[in-house]
Amino acid sequence: MSDTTAPALDAIYAKTPLGQQEIQQRSLKLPLLTRRVLLLVDGRRPVRELATLAGNADASTLLMELEALGCIELTAVASPAPAPAPAALDAAAEVVAGTATALAGLPPPASRSAEQVDMARNFMINTINRMLEQNSRLTLVEKIFHSVDAAELREHYAAWEEAIGSSWMGRKRLDELKRKLFEVL
């Protein structure tokens, strides 16, 4: 690879003997961030994953530096993820159909009062926060929080149901929680 070409996101690097030696002896006096990336290189993770693990660092530039120093070498290019199995697609279709069926029995979203929408919003957020680890589904909580009407809340129902169902306690109480939510959603 040339020194000016950034590594592909699916490229996989491994430490060279010099890289292994650098981990042990610190003879090259690498900057902290560069050393961190060197530590993360394991011959299995693609550049995309290394960049994520390195935080906001420009992993491509750091990898190019490490390669130029002879600490790492390109070993492979990750194969693309396999296409989802037909059974997985069928399961996803069943979830969508089940969600549509569950919501079909509810009154029209426009018929819900602002108070009911607030109650539904708070119920969805509170159940996520109680049934799951704190801050584990922040994106979903934010989407629910910013929903302005029952129609928007209903768009997030499937994700809420999946999130609640992902915990043991949530699975145990899911039917009860859905009944309570449907009273105001």
C-alpha positions, 0 to 999 in steps of 0.5 A, spaced: 500 500 500 502 506 498 503 511 503 498 516 501 492 511 500 488 510 506 486 503 508 480 500 506 474 500 511 474 492 510 482 491 511 485 487 516 491 488 519 496 484 524 502 486 528 509 484 525 514 482 529 517 489 530 510 491 532 510 486 537 516 488 540 514 495 540 508 493 545 513 490 549 519 495 549 516 502 547 522 503 543 519 507 538 516 512 543 509 512 539 504 517 541 499 515 546 493 514 540 498 511 535 500 506 541 492 505 542 491 503 535 497 498 535 494 495 541 487 494 538 490 491 531 489 483 532 489 480 525 481 479 526 478 486 526 477 490 520 479 498 520 472 499 521 472 496 527 478 499 529 476 506 528 470 505 532 474 502 538 479 508 537 474 513 539 474 519 534 481 518 532 483 518 525 484 510 525 486 510 517 492 515 518 494 512 524 494 505 521 498 508 515 503 511 520 504 504 523 504 500 517 510 505 514 514 504 521 513 497 519 509 495 526 503 492 522 502 489 515 495 488 511 493 481 512 486 480 509 480 484 506 474 482 510 469 478 506 462 482 506 457 480 511 452 474 508 445 476 506 440 475 511 437 468 511 430 467 508 428 465 515 430 471 518 427 475 513 420 471 514 421 473 522 422 480 520 416 480 516 412 477 522 414 482 527 412 488 522 405 484 521 404 483 528 405 490 530 400 492 524 395 487 527 396 490 534 396 497 532 390 496 527 385 495 533 387 502 536 382 508 535 385 513 530 391 517 532 388 523 532 382 521 537 387 521 542 388 527 547 394 531 548 394 528 555 393 521 553 399 522 548 403 525 554 401 519 558 403 514 552 410 517 551 411 517 559 409 510 559 414 508 553 420 511 556 419 509 563 418 502 561 424 502 557 428 505 563 425 500 568 426 494 564 433 495 561 440 497 563 440 505 564 441 509 558 442 502 554 436 505 549 438 512 549 436 513 541 429 510 542 428 514 548 430 520 544 425 518 539 419 517 543 421 523 547 420 528 541 414 524 538 409 530 538 402 526 537 400 519 537 401 517 530 409 518 531 409 514 538 406 508 534 411 509 529 416 507 535 411 502 538 415 496 534 422 498 537 419 499 544 416 492 544 422 489 541 426 493 547 422 491 552 422 484 550 429 483 550 429 483 557 427 477 562 422 481 566 420 485 560 418 478 556 414 476 562 410 482 563 410 484 555 402 483 555 400 487 561 405 492 559 402 492 552 395 492 554 396 498 559 400 502 553 394 501 548 389 504 553 392 511 551 396 510 545 
